Structure formats: structure tokens, C-alpha cells
């Protein structure tokens, strides 16, 4: 066993937190230089964010439960000297109209920054986790992660995924919508089955084409089911449920007895989490439907889920990258990318924000009286806007200002460096104010340019509030008195709309127009 000093020089300790609808799961791991990792601690907090069903709004009580749970997780992380915390928000938070408020409170009250990931990415990360924890071969299998708000379906083998999707079929959502009686009635079961049949049409064809007979379940509902089957059949599962395997007939036997139980009798089952007692039945019906409809023969349990996928993804991204800097012979671009690399920049997010900021620049350049050189400075400021994270999450916009001004960027005039630094600084929190010393020091023409470019960056950054490039297309309708953004997103658009609207005041001030944002998504 290494002591703390030795460990810190050769390993990196991180925490991955899955902010689910029912529960928050944290896992703390040490990552070694060869890309392997070892779990050092775990913590699971039942929070039930959707206590009244998925009504696209988090109650104050639910948010407080979540924040209290996160404070306990943060205390564990601090006591274990965690260097970096990854926190991914899923269905309940990414759909809620006040999900952005909850994420902001996490930063302000707990010091944890969460990202709301699109459902398809959630499914992919779960697929990686299952593939990492279960010995797969060339046979295609169905992976199912039953959560409170959504269910992730992945079809794949040890080499590839041919389907990955997140559907709004989670147990808390289904229980609130379809289950009013206890025990659940036969009529309610049939309504659930009809709903599953309708929602699973796309995956149904792929499952039948590939003759899939094995299902691997992950997360709480499936783990509870696995534990109950193991107990009934005296299967070994006291240490770990991972790789637990049982036949469809074993599940069917459990189902027949379980589905008739009322709440009081379900309470007596030691393998069933207390907070799942009222919501597990739709999960039981879903598993029964999948087994019967697709002729599943074998069910396996994976203890690895989203949080493990987060770690695997982190390792993949942290592995040494090719030195891009040599590809930039001109000093301006080269020095920008040298700084970005030194500060471990958030590449995908920053590039996505830059693309949207430049789209807005091209749309408003003439009416804002901007020059072509301003376009380049906006692009680099967009790349650099989050480098302050390298120092600290808190006040990272101010840290970015400092880093840009003091990094000896080559090929730029001092005015250009000051413009980039101030535009990056004003991507969040306060807009430019004369009481800000470094802004006040700028000549008036420079202050005007900073204000206009900051207005564009703020809105673009808001449109990637999740940091997961949810906005796939942005269409700008520039009218005489208002500007309309029409966005198409991969997943729920609420967080991106919230983020952009929250940062729109400066944009409205410099353009003199009201900003309205519309989602043009098909019904999710």
C-alpha cells in the first residue's frame, strides 16, 4: 500500500458522481499512469428528485435533498484528497426547467460543477462501463440501465455498439404516470406494456434482426432484481452482483410472486432498497416485457454503470495526445494553443462555443460595426474562456483574465491581448463595468469592442450550458426589433435555453433587440 505522498506523484485521484433521478452515486478511484484504475471508496445517496413524478420542475425539497447529499459526497472527496470531481446530471435535472438553477446552486453552495449530458451520451458511457465490467464476446447483447427518469438501451458486443439510446421510460416517471393502485392492477400492467410496445418500436427491429438472447442489466432497479433472484435461488451474490447470471425462468418465477405484493409486503424484502419500494413495479413489468417480446434467455447483472463510464471516458481523454502545436507555424495561433494545452482546456466545449460565437459574429458584424480582426480575437477568446478552471472552478472567469494577460502570447499587440482577456473574463457573472479596474484602464474604443464581443460569447457559452454540445444547429432570425434563435438539440433543450436567456442582457443591450429562443426539436 502506497502512502499518500508516493501516491500523489504516480496516480491521480478522481471522483465520478452520477446525479440520477432516484439516487446520487459517487465512486472514488485512483488512476495509474498506464490507464488502469482502482476503486478506493463509494457512496450512494437516495434523493428521489422526482417525488411527484417527472413534471419538468424540481421542488425546493428535492433540490435541498440533492444539495445535502452532495455536501456529504464533497466531504468524503475532501477527506480522501480527491484532485478532480466529475459530476454528470441525467434525466430529471436535464429536463427540469429549473435544472440550471440546481446546477448553479451546486457550484455556489457545494463547490461541485455538474454537466447535464445528453441521453445518447449517457447510453454510450453506460455501454463502455458494462463492456469494461462484463466479459463480452462477439455475440450481440442487449444492455439495459433502468433509472428513475430514463432507461438506456445499448446493443453491442466486445467491439462495437450498433444502437445506443435513452428513452423516457424510467421507473419514477412510469409509476407517477401509470400506477395509481397498490398492488398494481392487471389493467395498469397492460397499459404499461402497451406504452413500452409503442416506445420500443425502433429497438424492436434491431433486436429481432440480431437474434439477441442475452440481456445485461445495470443500476439500482436491475441490481435489486438480481439480488432478489439470487436470494430465492441461493445464488452466490453476497460480495458482488457483478456477472451474476440467471435464466429468464428465474426472473419469471420472481415476477409472478412479486407483482402481487402490496407496499407493506414489499417493505419486508431485504434486497429491495427502501426508496424503490413504490416505484419498482414498472421496472419489473419492463423486464418481463423485454424477456417475452424478444425471447431473452439469459440475464446478467453489471455493477458498473454511468459513473464507471465517466471514469473510462476521463482516462481516454487524459491519455497523452499528439502534440498539435507543431502544426501551427504562425506564432499567434501557436501561442494560443500552447496556452490551451498547458491549462488542460475543455476542447470540445470551447470549440463548440467558438463556432456559435463566430456564427453570431458573422450575423451581426455589420450592425455592430466590428472588424475582421475582431473575429479572430473572438475565436481565441472563446477557446480560452474556461482556462481559469486550471486554477479553480470558483472565479474561473477572473483567473482566465489573469492567465491570458500574463502568458506572453506571441504575435499579438497588447491591445489585442487585453481584448481577448477581457472578453474571456466577461463570459460569465458580471458584464463589463467601469468600476472594474482592468476594464476601466482600456481606451474607450477598446471597451466598446470588449462589450460587443463579450455579448456574443456570453450567449454562445449559455447555449452549451451542459458542456456537451447539445445544440446541433443554431438558426438566427434577425428582425427589426427582436432576434430569434431556433435551436435543434440532441436531447432536452431546457438547460441550453436557460443558459442563453440568463446571459442575454448584454446581447440585448448592444443590439438594441429582444432575444427569444425556441426549440425546434421533435417531441423527445
Buried (B, 14 or more C-beta within 10 A) or exposed (E): EEEEEEBBEEBBBBBBBBBBBBBBBBBBBBBBEEEEBEEBBEBBBBBBBBBEEBEBEBBEEBBBBBBBBBBBBBEBBEEBEBEBBBBBBBBBBBBBBBBBBBBBBBEEBBBBBBBBBBBBBBBBBBBBBBBBBBEBEEEBBBBBBBBBBBBBBBBBBEEEBEBBBBBBBBBBBBBBBBBEEEBBEEEBBEBBBEBBEEBBEEBBEBBEEBEBBBBBBBBBBBBBBBBBBBBBEEBEBEEEBBBBBBBBEBBEBBBEEBBEBEEEEBEEBEBBBEBBBBBBBBBBBBBBBBBEBBEBEBBBBBBBBBBBBBBBBBBEEBEEEEEEBEEBEEEBBBBBBBBBBEBEBBBEBBBBBBBBBBBBBEBBBEEBEBEEEBBBBBBBBBBBBBBBBBBEBBBBBBBBBBBBBEBEBEEBEEBBBBBBBBBBBBBBEEBBEEEBEBBEEBEEEBBBBBBBBBBBBBBBBBBBBBBBBBBEEBEBEEEEEEBBBBBBBBBBBBBBBBBBBBBBBBBBEBBEBEBBBEBEBEEB
